[in-house]
Amino acid sequence: MLKEQLKEVERRIQAACDRAGRKREEVTLIAVSKTKPVSMIEETYQLGIHVYGENKVQELTEKYEILPKDIEWHMIGHLQTNKVKYIVGKTALIHSVDSLKLAETIEKEAAKKNCIQDILVEVNVAQEESKFGLKVDEVIPFIEKISQFQHICVKGLMTIAPFVENPDDNRPVFANLHKLSVDIMNKNIDNVNVSILSMGMTNDYEVAIEEGATMVRVGTGIFGARNYQI
Ligand SMILES: *Cc1c(COP(=O)(O)O)cnc(C)c1O
């Protein structure tokens, strides 16, 4: 079952790349394994998927301990400052940096561990009340500030688009995040290269790829529906 679903996602990613005139290598598939058991990840790992996204610190660190060390873990969920210490050094990329306080905490923890933590800035492009993330016009001043930090490297932007029936409705959201990244690039801020655009989930990753996504975060499409009662 996992094999077929993965194949279907892969087929659709390729088709979206073809439509957009992009190369498949430009897009990284992040398999969002939250709530899913280690056994399922072992299965997709065997099928060649080595990049996983989790949204809870405890779940990420538990899976990190058990699973092969060449897995690349991405923290995609809202991150509380008091939990930063558990994931710095274990996470390839933190997608959800949305406050100075959080950035300062990551900086401090990465300095302690003598590493550089790659991060994305989360942007609430659609301005949904319920969502985390900076407003579009807050992003450049924020990046200018944290670009001075020695142990953080800003690699790009992330957004969580609204849930919509028709994925095409999210096209402007993705296009706006892309445009914002171009504006930031044009500022030539030292130490900042916002080449990663993390956008698109099961419902809308094809549209996101057409609009320039370089990372898509796909959970349900690979692992099936989540059961939060477990
Ligand atoms: C759960 C989650 C996803 C994956 O959602 P699906 O609709 O299951 O693909 C992607 N991004 C974030 C931030 C998530 O929390």
The ligand as a MOL file (V3000), in Angstrom:
LIG
                    3D

  0  0  0     0  0            999 V3000
M  V30 BEGIN CTAB
M  V30 COUNTS 15 15 0 0 0
M  V30 BEGIN ATOM
M  V30 1 C 0.6700 17.6540 8.9720 0
M  V30 2 C 1.4110 18.6640 8.2080 0
M  V30 3 C 1.6730 18.4670 6.8280 0
M  V30 4 C 1.1700 17.2960 6.0290 0
M  V30 5 O -0.2170 17.3660 5.8570 0
M  V30 6 P -0.9720 16.3920 4.8230 0
M  V30 7 O -2.1970 17.1400 4.4620 0
M  V30 8 O -1.2680 15.1350 5.5770 0
M  V30 9 O -0.0830 16.1660 3.6840 0
M  V30 10 C 2.4260 19.4450 6.1900 0
M  V30 11 N 2.9030 20.5260 6.8430 0
M  V30 12 C 2.6750 20.7300 8.1560 0
M  V30 13 C 3.2360 21.9330 8.8010 0
M  V30 14 C 1.9230 19.8060 8.8750 0
M  V30 15 O 1.7030 20.0300 10.1800 0
M  V30 END ATOM
M  V30 BEGIN BOND
M  V30 1 1 1 2
M  V30 2 1 2 3
M  V30 3 2 2 14
M  V30 4 1 3 4
M  V30 5 2 3 10
M  V30 6 1 4 5
M  V30 7 1 5 6
M  V30 8 2 6 7
M  V30 9 1 6 8
M  V30 10 1 6 9
M  V30 11 1 10 11
M  V30 12 2 11 12
M  V30 13 1 12 13
M  V30 14 1 12 14
M  V30 15 1 14 15
M  V30 END BOND
M  V30 END CTAB
M  END
